[in-house]
């Protein structure tokens, strides 16, 4: 007797990798201009520093929240012109992907999706603060993720080596 082709197709679809963006939102947002209006009288040649971080957590069986945190600090000489902090978040459906691939998805691919939204929000806040537009350069989250993975592996190897020396 032949196998039911529809049942086989259903089982096949359950095992296939699935990825879907379900929601993008601002989780937290802050703008400070501690030295205004004095800073507006300075010649605008700021030193801009960008700090970024990513985090993720499991929301349900196949749903993950990924949070991209960015802090932009612009200084003129030693005076802070402005500080912008944003946590741009998203909920992603991820199924059929596990292990290192899941880590890559949540640590690099999802932040790459979130970054343009965070960049747009930062630019809008900076403009509303009466400062010139700030277009952040694209970020290579794959490279950042690979560096973080390498650091973790080196730390683990260092700890294992130190543990062997104590025995």
Backbone as a printed PyTorch tensor [residue, N CA C, xyz], in Angstrom:
tensor([[[ 0.8430, -1.1800,  0.0000],
         [ 0.0000,  0.0000,  0.0000],
         [ 0.8840,  1.2380,  0.0000]],

        [[ 0.5310,  2.2320, -0.7970],
         [ 1.3320,  3.4540, -0.9140],
         [ 1.1130,  4.3650,  0.2860]],

        [[ 2.1910,  5.0980,  0.6280],
         [ 2.1220,  6.0440,  1.7440],
         [ 1.3040,  7.2610,  1.3140]],

        [[ 0.6060,  7.8600,  2.2520],
         [-0.2080,  9.0440,  1.9800],
         [ 0.7150, 10.2250,  1.6550]],

        [[ 0.6990, 10.7520,  0.3980],
         [ 1.6180, 11.8320,  0.0290],
         [ 1.3670, 13.1210,  0.8220]],

        [[ 0.1360, 13.4090,  1.1920],
         [-0.1340, 14.6310,  1.9540],
         [ 0.4510, 14.5490,  3.3510]],

        [[ 0.3550, 13.3980,  3.9900],
         [ 0.9260, 13.2180,  5.3280],
         [ 2.4390, 13.3400,  5.2660]],

        [[ 3.0520, 12.7700,  4.2350],
         [ 4.5030, 12.8560,  4.0880],
         [ 4.9260, 14.3060,  3.8820]],

        [[ 4.1840, 15.0530,  3.0940],
         [ 4.5000, 16.4650,  2.8560],
         [ 4.3600, 17.2650,  4.1430]],

        [[ 3.3630, 16.9460,  4.9550],
         [ 3.1740, 17.6430,  6.2320],
         [ 4.3330, 17.4110,  7.1750]],

        [[ 4.8280, 16.1690,  7.2570],
         [ 5.9730, 15.8640,  8.1050],
         [ 7.2290, 16.5440,  7.5950]],

        [[ 7.3660, 16.6010,  6.2810],
         [ 8.5250, 17.2490,  5.6760],
         [ 8.5350, 18.7390,  6.0100]],

        [[ 7.3810, 19.4060,  5.9360],
         [ 7.2910, 20.8310,  6.2340],
         [ 7.6120, 21.1180,  7.6930]],

        [[ 7.2490, 20.2090,  8.5990],
         [ 7.5340, 20.4260, 10.0130],
         [ 9.0340, 20.4140, 10.2810]],

        [[ 9.8050, 19.6780,  9.5110],
         [11.2430, 19.5670,  9.7260],
         [12.0330, 20.6510,  9.0070]],

        [[11.3940, 21.3860,  8.1220],
         [12.0910, 22.4310,  7.3920],
         [12.3470, 23.6330,  8.2980]],

        [[13.4480, 24.3140,  8.0420],
         [13.7750, 25.5240,  8.7890],
         [12.7750, 26.6240,  8.4410]],

        [[12.3270, 27.3220,  9.4730],
         [11.4110, 28.4490,  9.2790],
         [11.9530, 29.6600, 10.0160]],

        [[11.8140, 30.8160,  9.3770],
         [12.2160, 32.0810,  9.9860],
         [11.2060, 33.1310,  9.5670]],

        [[10.7070, 33.8950, 10.5310],
         [ 9.7730, 34.9740, 10.2020],
         [ 9.9050, 36.0920, 11.2220]],

        [[ 9.9050, 37.2970, 10.7280],
         [ 9.8710, 38.4770, 11.5800],
         [ 8.4220, 38.6940, 11.9970]],

        [[ 8.1650, 38.7690, 13.2860],
         [ 6.7950, 38.9450, 13.7470],
         [ 6.4990, 40.3660, 14.2090]],

        [[ 7.4940, 41.0300, 14.7720],
         [ 7.2530, 42.3910, 15.2690],
         [ 8.5910, 43.0950, 15.4770]],

        [[ 8.6340, 44.3880, 15.1530],
         [ 9.7870, 45.2440, 15.4470],
         [ 9.2680, 46.4000, 16.2820]],

        [[10.0000, 46.7270, 17.3520],
         [ 9.5430, 47.7950, 18.2380],
         [10.7150, 48.4160, 18.9960]],

        [[10.4890, 49.6380, 19.4710],
         [11.4480, 50.3100, 20.3390],
         [11.1180, 49.8980, 21.7640]],

        [[12.0940, 49.3120, 22.4320],
         [11.8890, 48.8450, 23.8050],
         [12.2400, 49.9410, 24.8050]],

        [[13.2740, 50.7310, 24.4870],
         [13.7060, 51.8200, 25.3540],
         [14.4000, 52.8570, 24.4870]],

        [[14.2300, 54.1290, 24.8520],
         [14.7750, 55.2150, 24.0340],
         [15.0840, 56.4050, 24.9230]],

        [[16.2600, 57.0190, 24.7160],
         [16.6560, 58.1530, 25.5370],
         [17.5120, 59.1170, 24.7140]],

        [[17.2930, 60.4070, 24.9190],
         [18.1100, 61.4480, 24.2960],
         [18.4510, 62.4790, 25.3620]],

        [[19.7310, 62.8020, 25.4680],
         [20.1710, 63.8230, 26.4120],
         [21.0990, 64.7980, 25.6950]],

        [[20.9460, 66.0570, 26.0060],
         [21.8520, 67.0880, 25.5180],
         [22.2360, 67.9550, 26.7150]],

        [[23.1600, 67.4540, 27.5550],
         [23.4410, 68.0960, 28.8400],
         [24.0820, 69.4790, 28.7420]],

        [[24.7380, 69.7930, 27.6270],
         [25.4280, 71.0820, 27.5200],
         [24.7720, 72.0460, 26.5360]],

        [[23.4910, 71.8210, 26.2490],
         [22.8110, 72.7850, 25.3840],
         [22.2970, 73.9150, 26.2700]],

        [[22.1980, 75.0950, 25.8130],
         [22.4340, 75.5920, 24.4540],
         [23.8770, 75.9970, 24.1730]],

        [[24.7660, 75.9340, 25.1730],
         [26.1520, 76.3590, 24.9900],
         [26.8300, 75.5910, 23.8560]],

        [[26.5350, 74.3070, 23.7320],
         [27.1810, 73.4690, 22.7390],
         [26.8370, 73.9070, 21.3070]],

        [[25.7050, 74.5950, 21.1190],
         [25.3210, 75.0570, 19.7830],
         [26.2230, 76.1800, 19.2890]],

        [[26.9470, 76.8140, 20.1860],
         [27.8330, 77.9190, 19.8140],
         [29.2200, 77.4280, 19.4000]],

        [[29.4990, 76.1610, 19.6350],
         [30.7910, 75.5680, 19.2750],
         [30.8050, 75.2050, 17.7860]],

        [[32.0150, 75.1510, 17.2180],
         [32.1370, 74.6810, 15.8390],
         [31.8270, 73.1780, 15.8370]],

        [[30.9710, 72.7290, 14.9060],
         [30.4850, 71.3600, 14.9140],
         [31.4790, 70.4150, 14.2580]],

        [[32.4010, 69.8960, 15.0630],
         [33.3350, 68.8550, 14.6320],
         [33.3830, 67.8260, 15.7620]],

        [[32.3190, 67.0450, 15.8800],
         [32.2150, 66.1500, 17.0330],
         [33.0460, 64.8670, 16.8940]],

        [[33.4040, 64.3180, 18.0480],
         [33.9180, 62.9540, 18.0910],
         [32.7060, 62.1090, 18.4650]],

        [[32.3690, 61.1570, 17.6060],
         [31.1840, 60.3330, 17.8220],
         [31.6280, 58.9190, 18.1860]],

        [[31.1000, 58.4230, 19.2830],
         [31.4080, 57.0760, 19.7470],
         [30.1330, 56.2390, 19.7110]],

        [[30.2380, 55.0370, 19.1720],
         [29.1020, 54.1220, 19.1030],
         [29.4290, 52.8690, 19.8850]],

        [[28.5900, 52.5510, 20.8550],
         [28.6820, 51.2800, 21.5800],
         [27.4510, 50.4840, 21.2120]],

        [[27.6430, 49.2060, 20.9180],
         [26.4790, 48.3770, 20.6160],
         [26.6030, 47.0240, 21.2750]],

        [[25.4410, 46.4560, 21.5140],
         [25.3630, 45.1620, 22.1680],
         [24.0960, 44.4710, 21.6840]],

        [[24.1040, 43.1580, 21.7180],
         [22.9080, 42.4040, 21.3700],
         [22.6100, 41.4030, 22.4740]],

        [[21.3490, 41.1040, 22.6120],
         [20.9060, 40.0890, 23.5640],
         [19.6770, 39.4170, 22.9810]],

        [[19.4240, 38.1940, 23.4060],
         [18.2080, 37.5070, 22.9620],
         [17.6810, 36.6350, 24.0890]],

        [[16.3890, 36.4160, 24.0290],
         [15.7480, 35.5370, 25.0060],
         [14.6110, 34.7970, 24.3160]],

        [[14.3240, 33.6310, 24.8420],
         [13.2570, 32.8040, 24.2900],
         [11.9330, 33.2880, 24.8660]],

        [[10.9620, 33.5690, 23.9950],
         [ 9.6460, 34.0420, 24.4060],
         [ 8.6970, 32.8560, 24.5580]],

        [[ 8.7410, 31.9550, 23.5990],
         [ 7.9450, 30.7220, 23.6330],
         [ 8.6990, 29.6710, 22.8260]],

        [[ 8.0540, 28.5520, 22.5350],
         [ 8.7400, 27.4430, 21.8660],
         [ 9.6020, 27.8740, 20.6810]],

        [[ 9.0290, 28.6020, 19.7470],
         [ 9.7540, 28.9810, 18.5340],
         [ 9.8990, 30.4850, 18.3770]],

        [[ 9.6290, 31.2450, 19.4220],
         [ 9.7170, 32.7080, 19.3380],
         [10.8650, 33.2160, 20.2000]],

        [[11.6140, 34.1440, 19.6300],
         [12.7410, 34.7440, 20.3320],
         [12.6380, 36.2580, 20.2320]],

        [[12.9660, 36.9270, 21.3360],
         [13.1030, 38.3790, 21.3090],
         [14.5900, 38.6750, 21.1680]],

        [[14.9310, 39.5050, 20.2080],
         [16.3070, 39.9560, 20.0140],
         [16.3160, 41.4560, 20.2690]],

        [[17.2630, 41.9050, 21.1160],
         [17.3500, 43.3170, 21.4680],
         [18.7220, 43.8290, 21.0420]],

        [[18.7090, 44.8650, 20.2160],
         [19.9180, 45.5480, 19.7740],
         [20.0090, 46.8500, 20.5660]],

        [[21.0490, 46.9800, 21.3810],
         [21.2350, 48.1830, 22.2040],
         [22.3570, 49.0190, 21.6130]],

        [[22.0650, 50.2950, 21.3580],
         [23.0650, 51.2110, 20.8340],
         [23.1380, 52.4460, 21.7190]],

        [[24.3460, 52.9090, 21.9580],
         [24.5720, 54.1690, 22.6540],
         [25.4950, 55.0040, 21.7910]],

        [[25.0280, 56.1900, 21.4120],
         [25.8270, 57.1130, 20.6110],
         [26.1390, 58.3180, 21.4790]],

        [[27.4280, 58.6340, 21.6060],
         [27.8610, 59.7960, 22.3720],
         [28.6310, 60.7100, 21.4310]],

        [[28.1850, 61.9650, 21.3240],
         [28.8660, 62.9590, 20.4990],
         [29.4530, 64.0180, 21.4260]],

        [[30.7670, 64.2560, 21.2770],
         [31.4550, 65.2470, 22.1020],
         [32.1390, 66.2660, 21.2180]],

        [[32.1720, 67.4830, 21.7100],
         [32.9690, 68.5390, 21.1010],
         [33.9990, 68.8920, 22.1530]],

        [[35.2650, 68.6660, 21.8290],
         [36.3440, 68.7160, 22.8110],
         [35.9800, 67.7410, 23.9310]],

        [[35.8020, 68.2070, 25.1380],
         [35.4280, 67.3090, 26.2330],
         [33.9690, 67.4830, 26.6370]],

        [[33.2530, 68.3600, 25.9460],
         [31.8420, 68.6060, 26.2690],
         [30.9520, 67.6060, 25.5330]],

        [[30.0480, 66.9970, 26.2630],
         [29.0890, 66.0900, 25.6420],
         [28.0210, 66.9260, 24.9430]],

        [[27.9100, 66.7430, 23.6350],
         [26.8640, 67.4390, 22.8750],
         [25.5430, 66.7070, 23.0580]],

        [[25.5830, 65.3740, 22.8530],
         [24.3810, 64.5760, 23.0900],
         [24.7440, 63.1120, 23.3220]],

        [[23.8040, 62.4370, 23.9500],
         [23.8730, 60.9950, 24.1480],
         [22.5200, 60.4310, 23.7320]],

        [[22.5540, 59.4460, 22.8530],
         [21.3310, 58.7550, 22.4390],
         [21.4890, 57.2880, 22.8150]],

        [[20.4850, 56.7540, 23.4800],
         [20.4660, 55.3370, 23.8050],
         [19.1680, 54.7480, 23.2870]],

        [[19.2850, 53.6070, 22.6190],
         [18.0930, 52.9400, 22.1070],
         [18.2380, 51.4370, 22.2820]],

        [[17.1240, 50.8150, 22.6120],
         [17.0170, 49.3620, 22.5610],
         [15.9590, 49.0530, 21.5130]],

        [[16.4380, 48.6760, 20.3290],
         [15.5610, 48.3030, 19.2240],
         [15.3670, 46.8000, 19.3120]],

        [[14.1300, 46.3650, 19.3560],
         [13.8650, 44.9440, 19.5740],
         [12.9810, 44.3700, 18.4750]],

        [[12.9940, 43.0600, 18.4120],
         [12.1440, 42.3530, 17.4730],
         [11.7950, 40.9870, 18.0130]],

        [[10.6430, 40.4950, 17.6070],
         [10.2380, 39.1310, 17.9260],
         [10.3140, 38.3530, 16.6210]],

        [[11.0330, 37.2340, 16.6870],
         [11.2880, 36.4200, 15.5050],
         [10.8180, 34.9870, 15.7470]],

        [[10.1810, 34.4150, 14.7410],
         [ 9.8090, 33.0070, 14.7620],
         [10.9620, 32.2370, 14.1330]],

        [[11.5250, 31.3130, 14.8880],
         [12.6370, 30.5070, 14.3940],
         [12.3580, 29.0610, 14.7780]],

        [[12.2080, 28.1870, 13.7720],
         [12.0220, 26.7680, 14.0680],
         [12.8070, 25.9390, 13.0670]],

        [[13.2070, 24.7640, 13.5010],
         [13.9860, 23.8910, 12.6330],
         [15.4300, 24.3130, 12.5000]],

        [[15.8510, 25.2600, 13.3170],
         [17.2370, 25.7410, 13.3070],
         [17.7510, 25.5970, 14.7330]],

        [[18.8770, 24.9280, 14.8830],
         [19.4000, 24.6780, 16.2250],
         [20.9060, 24.8640, 16.2560]],

        [[21.4530, 24.8290, 17.4590],
         [22.9010, 24.8510, 17.6640],
         [23.5510, 26.1190, 17.1420]],

        [[24.7170, 25.9570, 16.4930],
         [25.4690, 27.1150, 16.0050],
         [24.6790, 27.9700, 15.0060]],

        [[23.8400, 27.3140, 14.1900],
         [23.0310, 28.0780, 13.2210],
         [22.0460, 28.9950, 13.9400]],

        [[21.4530, 28.5100, 15.0250],
         [20.5260, 29.3320, 15.8040],
         [21.2720, 30.5010, 16.4380]],

        [[22.4530, 30.2270, 16.9660],
         [23.2720, 31.2980, 17.5450],
         [23.6140, 32.3630, 16.5170]],

        [[23.9880, 31.9430, 15.3280],
         [24.3050, 32.8700, 14.2330],
         [23.0660, 33.6880, 13.8510]],

        [[21.9220, 33.0240, 13.7920],
         [20.6660, 33.6920, 13.4280],
         [20.3240, 34.7870, 14.4420]],

        [[20.3670, 34.4290, 15.7360],
         [19.9780, 35.3670, 16.7880],
         [21.0580, 36.4040, 17.0920]],

        [[22.3160, 36.0410, 16.8820],
         [23.4120, 36.9400, 17.2260],
         [23.8930, 37.8320, 16.0980]],

        [[23.5600, 37.4970, 14.8550],
         [24.0510, 38.2860, 13.7240],
         [22.9440, 38.6650, 12.7420]],

        [[22.1730, 37.6760, 12.2870],
         [21.1690, 37.9440, 11.2590],
         [20.0560, 38.8610, 11.7670]],

        [[19.5030, 38.5470, 12.9280],
         [18.4080, 39.3690, 13.4860],
         [18.8750, 40.7970, 13.8060]],

        [[20.0530, 40.9880, 14.4430],
         [20.5190, 42.3650, 14.6530],
         [20.7220, 43.1410, 13.3480]],

        [[21.1180, 42.4300, 12.2840],
         [21.2670, 43.0850, 10.9760],
         [19.9200, 43.6180, 10.4940]],

        [[18.8500, 42.8920, 10.7670],
         [17.5020, 43.3400, 10.4010],
         [17.0890, 44.5430, 11.2460]],

        [[17.4310, 44.5270, 12.5340],
         [17.0040, 45.5850, 13.4600],
         [17.7830, 46.8970, 13.2840]],

        [[19.0330, 46.8080, 12.8480],
         [19.9090, 47.9830, 12.8140],
         [19.3460, 49.1720, 12.0250]],

        [[18.8180, 48.9860, 10.8170],
         [18.3010, 50.1560, 10.0900],
         [17.1900, 50.9000, 10.8520]],

        [[16.3760, 50.1810, 11.6020],
         [15.3190, 50.8130, 12.3870],
         [15.9230, 51.6470, 13.5190]],

        [[16.9350, 51.1050, 14.1740],
         [17.6130, 51.8340, 15.2450],
         [18.3220, 53.0660, 14.6810]],

        [[18.9770, 52.8960, 13.5360],
         [19.6930, 54.0160, 12.9070],
         [18.7320, 55.1440, 12.5530]],

        [[17.5690, 54.7990, 12.0230],
         [16.5700, 55.8170, 11.6700],
         [16.0550, 56.5370, 12.9190]],

        [[15.7980, 55.7960, 13.9820],
         [15.3060, 56.4100, 15.2290],
         [16.3540, 57.3550, 15.8160]],

        [[17.6260, 56.9430, 15.7820],
         [18.7090, 57.7890, 16.3020],
         [18.8140, 59.0620, 15.4860]],

        [[18.7820, 58.9440, 14.1690],
         [18.8790, 60.1220, 13.3040],
         [17.7270, 61.0890, 13.5790]],

        [[16.5220, 60.5660, 13.7430],
         [15.3690, 61.4210, 14.0320],
         [15.5130, 62.1510, 15.3510]],

        [[15.9950, 61.4660, 16.3760],
         [16.1810, 62.1110, 17.6850],
         [17.2460, 63.1880, 17.6240]],

        [[18.3370, 62.9080, 16.9400],
         [19.4240, 63.8780, 16.8190],
         [18.9140, 65.1330, 16.1060]],

        [[18.1330, 64.9450, 15.0440],
         [17.5580, 66.0920, 14.3280],
         [16.6130, 66.8840, 15.2170]],

        [[15.7750, 66.1940, 15.9860],
         [14.8470, 66.8810, 16.8870],
         [15.5770, 67.6090, 18.0100]],

        [[16.7960, 67.1680, 18.3040],
         [17.6210, 67.8520, 19.2950],
         [18.3380, 69.0600, 18.7040]],

        [[18.0770, 69.3650, 17.4420],
         [18.6330, 70.5110, 16.7250],
         [20.1090, 70.3220, 16.3600]],

        [[20.5010, 69.0830, 16.1590],
         [21.8640, 68.7840, 15.7330],
         [21.8430, 68.3070, 14.2870]],

        [[22.9850, 68.4210, 13.5910],
         [23.0490, 67.9140, 12.2120],
         [22.7560, 66.4220, 12.1590]],

        [[22.2740, 65.9730, 11.0170],
         [21.9190, 64.5660, 10.8150],
         [23.1000, 63.6590, 11.1360]],

        [[22.7760, 62.5110, 11.6840],
         [23.7870, 61.5020, 12.0030],
         [23.3840, 60.2040, 11.3100]],

        [[24.1070, 59.8610, 10.2610],
         [23.8480, 58.5920,  9.5740],
         [24.9480, 57.6230,  9.9800]],

        [[24.5870, 56.6690, 10.8270],
         [25.5480, 55.6650, 11.2510],
         [25.8900, 54.7500, 10.0820]],

        [[27.1470, 54.4010,  9.9850],
         [27.5980, 53.4920,  8.9350],
         [27.0390, 52.0980,  9.1980]],

        [[26.8420, 51.3100,  8.1530],
         [26.3870, 49.9260,  8.3530],
         [27.3600, 49.1600,  9.2500]],

        [[26.8310, 48.1790,  9.9520],
         [27.6170, 47.3720, 10.8760],
         [27.6180, 45.9260, 10.3800]],

        [[28.7830, 45.3010, 10.4170],
         [28.9050, 43.9010, 10.0130],
         [28.7020, 43.0210, 11.2450]],

        [[27.4700, 42.6390, 11.5090],
         [27.1580, 41.8370, 12.6880],
         [27.7130, 40.4210, 12.5890]],

        [[27.9030, 39.9220, 11.3610],
         [28.5140, 38.5980, 11.2030],
         [29.9410, 38.6080, 11.7510]],

        [[30.6970, 39.6600, 11.4380],
         [32.0760, 39.7640, 11.9240],
         [32.1040, 39.9430, 13.4440]],

        [[31.2100, 40.7510, 13.9690],
         [31.1390, 40.9600, 15.4180],
         [30.7970, 39.6530, 16.1250]],

        [[29.8460, 38.9160, 15.5700],
         [29.4510, 37.6270, 16.1510],
         [30.6150, 36.6470, 16.1190]],

        [[31.3380, 36.5920, 15.0030],
         [32.4810, 35.6860, 14.8690],
         [33.5720, 36.0420, 15.8840]],

        [[33.8250, 37.3290, 16.0900],
         [34.8260, 37.7600, 17.0770],
         [34.4020, 37.3670, 18.4860]],

        [[33.1240, 37.5500, 18.8180],
         [32.6200, 37.1850, 20.1400],
         [32.7420, 35.6820, 20.3610]],

        [[32.4340, 34.8940, 19.3420],
         [32.5610, 33.4420, 19.4400],
         [34.0130, 33.0320, 19.6670]],

        [[34.9210, 33.6700, 18.9360],
         [36.3420, 33.3630, 19.0740],
         [36.8340, 33.7130, 20.4750]],

        [[36.4020, 34.8730, 21.0140],
         [36.7780, 35.2680, 22.3810],
         [36.2990, 34.2300, 23.3920]],

        [[35.0480, 33.7660, 23.2370],
         [34.5040, 32.7640, 24.1500],
         [35.3240, 31.4770, 24.0910]],

        [[35.6910, 31.0710, 22.8860],
         [36.4730, 29.8410, 22.7270],
         [37.8530, 29.9910, 23.3620]],

        [[38.4820, 31.1720, 23.1820],
         [39.8060, 31.4120, 23.7680],
         [39.7180, 31.4390, 25.2910]],

        [[38.6660, 32.0550, 25.8330],
         [38.4770, 32.0960, 27.2840],
         [38.2620, 30.6890, 27.8260]],

        [[37.4520, 29.8970, 27.1370],
         [37.1980, 28.5210, 27.5760],
         [38.4860, 27.7120, 27.5370]],

        [[39.2850, 27.8770, 26.4980],
         [40.5580, 27.1590, 26.3870],
         [41.5150, 27.6150, 27.4860]],

        [[41.5230, 28.9010, 27.7880],
         [42.3690, 29.4370, 28.8580],
         [41.9640, 28.9040, 30.2170]],

        [[40.6750, 28.8370, 30.4740],
         [40.1740, 28.2990, 31.7400],
         [40.5090, 26.8120, 31.8620]],

        [[40.3620, 26.0660, 30.7690],
         [40.6610, 24.6430, 30.7900],
         [42.1460, 24.4330, 31.0570]],

        [[42.9950, 25.2430, 30.4590],
         [44.4390, 25.1550, 30.6680],
         [44.8160, 25.4910, 32.1030]],

        [[44.1970, 26.5150, 32.6700],
         [44.4530, 26.9070, 34.0620],
         [43.9870, 25.8280, 35.0200]],

        [[42.8720, 25.1820, 34.7040],
         [42.3230, 24.1150, 35.5500],
         [43.2550, 22.9060, 35.5560]],

        [[43.8450, 22.5840, 34.3940],
         [44.7770, 21.4600, 34.3140],
         [46.0410, 21.7390, 35.1240]],

        [[46.4950, 22.9860, 35.1560],
         [47.7110, 23.3340, 35.8920],
         [47.4890, 23.2290, 37.3940]],

        [[46.2890, 23.4390, 37.8920],
         [46.0340, 23.3880, 39.3320],
         [45.9250, 21.9690, 39.8380]],

        [[45.7510, 20.9900, 38.9570],
         [45.6180, 19.5900, 39.4000],
         [46.9470, 18.9100, 39.4540]]])
